[in-house]
Each structure stands twice: as structure tokens, then as C-alpha cells.
Amino acid sequence: MMTQSPASSMPVPETANDTLPDEAEALAAALFEEEAAAVAEGSRRRPGVTYRLQLHRGFRLDDVDAIVDYLAELGITDCYFSPFLDARPGSTHGYDVFDHSKINAEIGDEAAHARLSAHLAKYGMGAVLDIVPNHMGVNGPNRFWLDVLEVGPQSPSARFFDIDWYPVKDELAERILLPILEDQYGKVLEAGKFTLERDGGALFLRYHERRLPLSPGSYALVLERNSQELAARFDPEDEHVLEYRSIWAAARHLPPRTAMDIEQIEEKIREKEVIKRRLRRLCEESPALREFIDRNIASFHGTPGNPSSFDAMHRLLEEQVYRLAYWRVAAEEINYRRFFDVNDLAGLRTEDPIVFDQIHTLIFQWIDQGGINGLRIDHPDGLADPLGYFQRLQASLFLRACRRRLEERGQGDRWDDVAPRLLRRYQQVLEDEPASPLARRFPIVAEKILSRGEDLPESWPIDGTVGYEYLNTLNGIFIEPEGAEAIEAAYFEFTGDREPFAEVLYHSKLLITRASLASEINMLARQLDRVSEADRRSRDFTLYEHRVGLREVIACFPVYRTYVQPGRETSTRDRGYIEHAVARARRRNPTIDVSLFEFLRAALLLEHPEGASPAARELRETFVKRFQQTTGPVQAKGLEDTAFYRQVKLASLNEVGGDPARFGSSPSALHALNAQRLSRWPGSLATTATHDTKRGEDTRIRINVLSELAEDWRTHLARWSRWNSRKKSVVNEAPAPDAREEYLLYQTLLGTWPFETPE
């Protein structure tokens, strides 16, 4: 039996398993040494020269298979695939996964994957797969999400998603806000935009292309409709009528959404499916009752222009787990964790072992079969515990490799005895020697964006990053540092903007916390309020103060996130970042009570008040987890999507992982970075562009040249602006494009020149 380790989020054997039989212990030791020796001998393949392939229905696995010979001739050693698990129909990127247990049919099938794997193996080539453990797509047939929408917090799938079932707004208690409407709820309702559908024995709400399940208890509202007509038209003793009334009663007596008793929950999960099967069978066996049911369903639709005709539909919708809302409401009230501000991408609780296993099983099978030789982890900063995730990932793959060895020995039946001891040995390696080849036995790179001066945590058992720090340092050597002052002067002369980039970033992040990610800040403030209420020394802080304090500290945060975890000592790195952010926020806001910032600092460092109860400690730990999952999206939206377009002195500097305040770099800086990466992270990718970069290499390089031609650039800016002055439009009583946009436009035109493809 396994339990959860709070320190590493890995399964570890219980104390009862400490005394394994000598034979099992010896077998575990032998397997461990065999795997360690294989790794030490270098038998594990590492990616070399990767080639990114963006798969979609217009470029499938078979299309890749057709170019393998060409890629091999180029010297490519590994195909680097975008996610290709089952995703939203028509997805062009694959990051909106619906089902981790099957391949995306638009891209291919298992047979196509096997053919491609065999073709790659012919050339000794490998495959690196981009995987998405942080979130899932929820704007379509995602069975986990739909089950939550149908059942609510009692759903077995509720554990998959980060949902605040008790947010500030009482009307959302044990409900999910779905901000999918084109206008305010009442207007959409009374315009007749909602329709009910029956599919067999299941009832759904249709809104444009979306089909949402009705909660099983609300079936009673549909079945009770026109009950007098039922009594008048049908024989009350008819077996089908009796079945109809029985189904109606079963739906009416289902346990409510608020039921907490495990037996009641299990009954509801079981009985809702029984009700659907019975209703489907009834509709198949009795055409007359089917017509009666379908007519009653249609009667909910109402008549535009007659508001009262929609009362029944409104009453039905009020019984659902989801609360439909205008899409603009998402910025303030959404109560589930999203990927950034994308409502259709819901955050996963990958720290839950059941969720982890569910989303990795197929990937592990492909690795076992040799079809995948490396992993790229998308957005690890969104995870509750990135270190714990990487440790669990490596441990799971290590155990699977050892199990194969055991089965090859013909002793597969001993696995349950051997596994706990193997895991204990390997966990010790992960904790004591995270940089060792054994800890990093399987090639994994993380999409970790490092801020200036930031290092990848040494404790992560991975090969390195996807290479944004390399990209920006390499780009910097093609920029003339001595041109900085002249470029600055040209930009000021044209735009009038002299604001330091650090100020631009601060105000951009503050804007994000008040706009597109305001709901995340609201949820976070509510959690912090619960923390403060748990201690008499901090209970007088108001919810408003928490919200303001959080916005300021997050806007001052110097990196994407920290990695403070209960049960682990807070690193000097993380302590420094937190104290820097709090001190900076405090200096910027001298009118805010200093004690608020002191309280925030202690909370973020997981410094529990003396005598704090276990419940109070858990509240603080939950807050810190969510805080760390929030700072990254604010940094990304504030920096990459806002500040990079508010100040554009040299647009080639405004790149993911870049710092526009750093005007160029030297060849020696690039050599130093390469030496450091070779020493500490030799498996890091050395990338020059990704699917997320703002500009391609050629565009960046052309814009870089302006740093050597600042005076010519200044002259041409004035000339082009004079030529185009009459071409501008007036938008909101201001000329468009404005000076900053015009400045960026000229850089972009130069960066993409020439427009013709050379012969």
C-alpha cells in the first residue's frame, strides 16, 4: 500500500513495509543496481538535434513519416512533436487536450504512430513529445469536465480540477461559473438562445455549439411537466406509464448536490446512469411517451418577446451545477483555475496521484514501447509542486523500467513486494543527488522561463529548459551595445516615452491583476482572508486590504514564481525573491499599513504563527500553493503580452524570456552561458525560435541591425512618419496608429523585408 509524501508528492511505502522479506530486499537491490549500471554506461538515449513538428489535421503523423528520410539527411536526430493526444476538434496546437488516454484521431491513430516510430528507429532517430500536465480543454466533449458539470463537487472527476466550490459570491456555492454567454444572462435567455435536447435518455442544454449536461436531479422538472395531460391521455396502469412515473420519482429523490455522506454520493453516481438507461429504453419502447417527453422538452424554449414564457427554463437552469454568465464576468468572478485568462482551458490538479496516473498512462506506454524518447513539459510553473511532479515522473519511469527487468527474469509476481523498496532507494537518489544521471535517467526538458539572473532550481531532476535563456543571449550578440543611447533618443523623439522599462512592467502587471486576471486575485484574496481570520493577530485585515496587498506584491515580483512547499526548507533563492517583492511593494505604497506587508511576507514564507492549528496551517499552505500558481500568469500576461507592446525601443529585445533593459550581450557572455549549461544542464535545448516566440530568427536579426544604424533609423522614421501622416485614422478621438504603434510597425516592416521570396 502507498501513501502520499508531503515533501515530494511521490508515493512512498508505509512504515509497515519497512521489513520486507530478505529475498525481496535482495531482489530490489539487484534490480536497482542493474538499472543504475545501465544508466552509468550511457545506454539511455539522449536527444541531440531536434526538429519541432507542429501537428494538426493538415499535417498528420503519416505526413511526418513521409519526410523522415529528408530529416535524417539533414542530420536531425530527434523529431520534437507538439502534443498529439485527443484534443478539441480542429485544434491547431494540441494544448487543449480533452482525453489523455487516446491519440488525437485528426492527427493519426496508434498504427500510424507505430509506423512512424519504426521509421525513425531505422535511422536511429528518436521522438520528443510535448505534454500538457497543467490544464485541459473544456469547451467540448471532455468527459471529466462534463461529469463535474453534471454532478458537481460529488463527481469523481471533481478532483481533477482546481475549483473553488465556496467563493466570495454565495450564489456560486458548490457551483461553477461558466462565462460563455455573448451577452447578459437574462438577455440571452429571453432571446431564446438556450434549447433543451434529449440524446437517448440523457438531457442536455444547447447554446450555439456547446452542449452542457443537465444535473440528474433536474430531470424531475422536465418529467413533471404537463402531468395533468399525462393523467388524461394515458392509462395510469400501463406498464410504460408506471415506468415513466418511477423514473420521475427516482430523479426527484436523488441525493442533493450538498450531500456529503459517501453512501449518498455513491448512490447518486450510480442511480443517475440507471435513470438515463431507463429513460432511453422507455423512449424506444413507447413512441407515444417519447412524443410526450419531447414535446415537454420543447415547451421550455419560450417565445422571444414574452419574458414570462422563459420562467420554466430559468428555473431549470438555476438547478444546474453551472451558472451561465456573460463572458465579461470571467474577469471578476470565475471560480476555477484557468491557463492564464483562457476560460476554455481549466487547470488540472496533477499533484493528485490519481490525476497524475490518468493523464500519463498512455504516454508511459509509448515510452515503454520505445516510441517516445524524451518529454517536453509545458508550463510547469502552473503546477502546484513542479519539483514533486518531476520527481514522480522520473520515479514512475524508473519503476516501469525495473518492472520490465523483473518480468524478463520471470519473477513478475514479486512486483508488489519489490516495488516499495525500489521506490525508497530511488527517492533517496532524487533527494540527495538530483543532478545525477540516475535521477535524470529519462530525458525531460521544461518550459521554464528564467528571468534575468535566475537559475533553474538545482533540485529538479530534469535535463534543463527549452532554451529561452540561450535564445536571448544569442540574439544579444547581434545587437550593438553602444547603440543603446542613440536608439533611446530616437524612440523618445518619436514617441515622447522615457519611462524605465521596470516601471512599464510594474504598471502592466498591475493592470493584469485588475483586468484579465482579476478573478484569480479575488479568489486569492479570499483565501488570504481565511488565513488571516484563523489568527487573532491578523483577523482585523479586511478583504479589500488583502486584495490591494496581493496586487502590489505580485506586480513587484521579480520572477515568474517561487517554489515554497510545506515540509521543505525554503531556499535562499525563494526567500530572496519574496522579500524583494514585499519590500518593493511596501516602498511603493507608504500609505498602506506596514503590518499588512509583514503578514503577507510571513504567509508567503510559510512562517506559521505560534500555536497555529493544523487547520490554520493547511489554510496557509493552500494559499501559498495558489499564490505561486498565480504569479506566473500575471508575469506572462503583464510582460509578454502587455509591457512588450507598451515600450518597443528595439522590438527584437521584446522576446519571451528576454529583458528589453538589457541592450545586447557579448560573445563572452554566450560562452559563459554555454559553459554553465554544459556543466549543470547539459540536456537543455539550445533553441533559436519556438512556436511561442514573438518573432522568427530572421526578423529579429534584421531589427537588430538598427542598433548599428541608429542615426539612419532616426532620419527614416521622420521621413516615413511625414509621408504617412495623412493616412492615419481617428479612433476614440485619437490618431491611429499612435506614435508607439507606428514605431513598432516600421520595425516590423524592416524585419520582414523583402516581401518577395528569392529565387
C-alpha positions, 0 to 999 in steps of 0.5 A: 500500500502507498501513501502520499509524501508531503515533501515530494508528492511521490508515493512512498511505502508505509512504515509497515513495509519497512521489513520486507522479506530478505529475498525481496530486499535482495531482489530490489537491490539487484534490480536497482543496481542493474538499472543504475549500471545501465544508466552509468554506461550511457545506454539511455538515449539522449536527444541531440538535434531536434526538429519541432513538428507542429501537428494538426489535421493538415499535417498528420503523423503519416505526413511526418513519416513521409519526410523522415528520410529528408530529416535524417539527411539533414542530420536531425536526430530527434523529431520534437512533436507538439502534443498529439493526444485527443484534443478539441476538434480542429485544434491547431496546437494540441494544448487543449487536450480533452482525453489523455488516454487516446491519440488525437484521431485528426492527427493519426491513430496508434498504427500510424504512430507505430509506423512512424516510430519504426521509421525513425528507429531505422535511422536511429532517430528518436521522438520528443513529445510535448505534454500538457500536465497543467490544464485541459480543454473544456469547451467540448466533449471532455468527459471529466469536465462534463461529469463535474458539470453534471454532478458537481463537487460529488463527481469523481472527476471533481478532483481533477480540477482546481475549483473553488466550490465556496467563493466570495459570491454565495450564489456560486456555492458548490457551483461553477461559473461558466462565462460563455454567454455573448451577452447578459444572462437574462438577455440571452435567455429571453432571446431564446438562445438556450434549447433543451435536447434529449440524446437517448435518455440523457438531457442536455442544454444547447447554446450555439455549439456547446452542449452542457449536461443537465444535473440528474436531479433536474430531470424531475422538472422536465418529467413533471411537466404537463402531468395533468395531460399525462393523467388524461391521455394515458392509462395510469396502469400501463406498464410504460406509464408506471415506468415513466412515473418511477423514473420521475420519482427516482430523479426527484429523490436523488441525493442533493448536490450538498450531500456529503455522506459517501453512501449518498454520493455513491448512490447518486453516481450510480442511480443517475446512469440507471435513470438515463438507461431507463429513460432511453429504453422507455423512449424506444419502447413507447413512441407515444411517451417519447412524443410526450417527453419531447414535446415537454422538452420543447415547451421550455424554449419560450417565445422571444418577446414574452419574458414570462414564457422563459420562467420554466427554463430559468428555473431549470437552469438555476438547478444546474451545477453551472451558472451561465454568465456573460463572458465579461464576468470571467474577469471578476468572478470565475471560480476555477483555475484557468491557463492564464485568462483562457476560460476554455482551458481549466487547470488540472490538479496533477499533484493528485496521484490519481490525476497524475496516473490518468493523464500519463498512462498512455504516454508511459506506454509509448515510452515503454514501447520505445516510441517516445524518447524524451518529454517536453513539459509545458508550463510547469510553473502552473503546477502546484509542486513542479519539483514533486511532479518531476520527481514522480515522473522520473520515479514512475519511469524508473519503476516501469523500467525495473518492472520490465527487468523483473518480468524478463527474469520471470519473477513478475509476481514479486512486483508488489513486494519489490516495488516499495523498496525500489521506490525508497532507494530511488527517492533517496537518489532524487533527494540527495543527488538530483543532478545525477544521471540516475535521477535524470535517467529519462530525458525531460526538458521544461518550459521554464522561463528564467528571468534575468539572473535566475537559475533553474532550481538545482533540485529538479531532476530534469535535463534543463529548459527549452532554451529561452535563456540561450535564445536571448543571449544569442540574439544579444550578440547581434545587437550593438551595445553602444547603440543603446543611447542613440536608439533611446533618443530616437524612440523618445523623439518619436514617441515622447516615452522615457519611462524605465522599462521596470516601471512599464512592467510594474504598471502592466502587471498591475493592470493584469491583476485588475483586468484579465486576471482579476478573478484569480486575485479575488479568489486569492484574496479570499483565501488570504482572508481565511488565513488571516481570520484563523489568527487573532493577530491578523483577523482585523485585515479586511478583504479589500486590504488583502486584495490591494496587498496581493496586487502590489506584491505580485506586480513587484515580483521579480520572477515568474514564481517561487517554489515554497512547499510545506515540509521543505526548507525554503531556499535562499533563492525563494526567500530572496525573491519574496522579500524583494517583492514585499519590500518593493511593494511596501516602498511603493505604497507608504500609505498602506499599513506596514503590518499588512506587508509583514503578514503577507511576507510571513504567509508567503514564507510559510512562517506559521504563527505560534500555536497555529492549528493544523487547520490554520496551517493547511489554510496557509499552505493552500494559499501559498500553493495558489499564490505561486500558481498565480504569479506566473500568469500575471508575469506572462500576461503583464510582460509578454503580452502587455509591457512588450507592446507598451515600450518597443525601443528595439522590438527584437529585445521584446522576446519571451524570456528576454529583458528589453533593459538589457541592450545586447550581450557579448560573445563572452557572455554566450560562452559563459552561458554555454559553459554553465549549461554544459556543466549543470544542464547539459540536456537543455535545448539550445533553441533559436525560435519556438512556436511561442516566440514573438518573432522568427530568427530572421526578423529579429536579426534584421531589427537588430541591425538598427542598433548599428544604424541608429542615426539612419533609423532616426532620419527614416522614421521622420521621413516615413512618419511625414509621408504617412501622416495623412493616412492615419485614422481617428479612433476614440478621438485619437490618431491611429496608429499612435506614435508607439504603434507606428514605431513598432510597425516600421520595425516590423516592416524592416524585419520582414523585408523583402516581401518577395521570396528569392529565387 
